[in-house]
Amino acid sequence: ASSKDEALKIAKVSGRFALMTGEKDFNLKNTRAVFELGFKKEGFKQVRLFEVPGLGHSPPPAASLAQALTYLDRP
């Protein structure tokens, strides 16, 4: 197996990924598709989609970002 294949295997099993979007973000459907048809379908074990209520296409509030960072940092 190539080093690229090994890196992908490690990412699927051990990597942790957080996708964040807003309820009113014009990219919401695309972000959901990447989550479901990309990460989940391809077997990534530790991926989570954070949808921020009322948020459009802008940076999330600190509390929402903190939730995602907590997810990413947990052991």
PLY file of the C-alpha trace (Angstrom):
ply
format ascii 1.0
element vertex 75
property float x
property float y
property float z
element edge 74
property int vertex1
property int vertex2
end_header
0.00 0.00 0.00
1.20 3.49 -0.74
1.85 6.06 1.96
-1.20 7.93 0.61
-3.38 4.85 1.22
-1.98 4.45 4.73
-2.59 8.12 5.54
-6.22 7.82 4.35
-6.72 4.68 6.45
-5.37 6.45 9.54
-7.55 9.50 8.86
-10.68 7.34 8.50
-10.07 5.50 11.77
-8.23 7.97 14.00
-8.85 11.42 12.54
-11.53 13.66 13.94
-13.33 16.10 11.67
-15.87 18.84 12.39
-17.96 20.46 9.67
-19.80 23.63 10.63
-22.56 25.42 8.80
-25.52 27.61 9.57
-29.20 26.81 9.35
-29.56 29.71 6.87
-26.22 29.24 5.08
-26.58 28.99 1.30
-23.98 26.18 1.53
-26.05 24.14 3.99
-27.14 21.48 1.47
-23.62 21.15 0.08
-22.13 20.82 3.56
-24.68 18.15 4.49
-23.84 16.31 1.26
-20.11 16.39 2.01
-20.87 15.04 5.48
-23.22 12.24 4.37
-21.98 11.33 0.89
-18.34 12.11 1.53
-17.09 11.53 5.05
-19.78 9.12 6.31
-20.15 7.14 3.07
-16.37 6.78 2.77
-16.11 5.31 6.27
-14.71 8.14 8.37
-15.48 7.09 11.95
-15.18 10.38 13.81
-16.88 13.17 11.89
-19.61 15.46 13.13
-21.75 18.08 11.43
-22.52 21.17 13.50
-25.51 23.18 12.23
-25.86 26.50 13.99
-29.51 27.61 14.37
-30.27 30.91 12.66
-26.74 31.34 11.28
-26.23 32.39 7.69
-22.99 32.33 5.71
-20.82 33.90 8.40
-18.49 32.92 11.24
-20.21 31.01 14.04
-20.73 32.45 17.51
-18.01 31.66 20.04
-20.18 29.10 21.86
-20.79 27.11 18.67
-17.14 27.19 17.74
-16.26 26.06 21.26
-18.54 23.01 20.84
-16.74 22.01 17.65
-13.32 22.53 19.21
-14.31 20.49 22.24
-15.35 17.67 19.92
-12.06 17.88 18.03
-9.94 17.98 21.19
-11.56 15.23 23.24
-9.48 12.11 23.80
0 1
1 2
2 3
3 4
4 5
5 6
6 7
7 8
8 9
9 10
10 11
11 12
12 13
13 14
14 15
15 16
16 17
17 18
18 19
19 20
20 21
21 22
22 23
23 24
24 25
25 26
26 27
27 28
28 29
29 30
30 31
31 32
32 33
33 34
34 35
35 36
36 37
37 38
38 39
39 40
40 41
41 42
42 43
43 44
44 45
45 46
46 47
47 48
48 49
49 50
50 51
51 52
52 53
53 54
54 55
55 56
56 57
57 58
58 59
59 60
60 61
61 62
62 63
63 64
64 65
65 66
66 67
67 68
68 69
69 70
70 71
71 72
72 73
73 74
